[in-house]
Amino acid sequence: FFSIFSLVPLNFLILKFDSFSIYL
């Protein structure tokens, strides 16, 4: 259950975090 949950949301979060890192 955790694997499926961390597959998409986590990827999206990492992508958003990457964007934030570039902005900062």
C-alpha positions in Angstrom: 0.0 0.0 0.0 2.9 2.3 0.8 4.7 1.5 -2.5 1.7 2.5 -4.6 1.1 5.6 -2.5 4.8 6.7 -2.7 5.0 6.0 -6.4 3.1 9.0 -7.8 2.7 11.6 -5.0 6.3 11.3 -4.0 7.5 11.7 -7.5 5.3 14.8 -7.9 6.6 16.1 -4.6 10.2 15.6 -5.7 9.5 17.4 -9.0 7.9 20.3 -7.1 10.7 20.4 -4.6 13.2 20.5 -7.5 11.4 23.5 -8.9 11.4 25.2 -5.5 15.1 24.5 -5.2 15.8 26.2 -8.5 13.6 29.2 -7.5 15.5 29.5 -4.2 
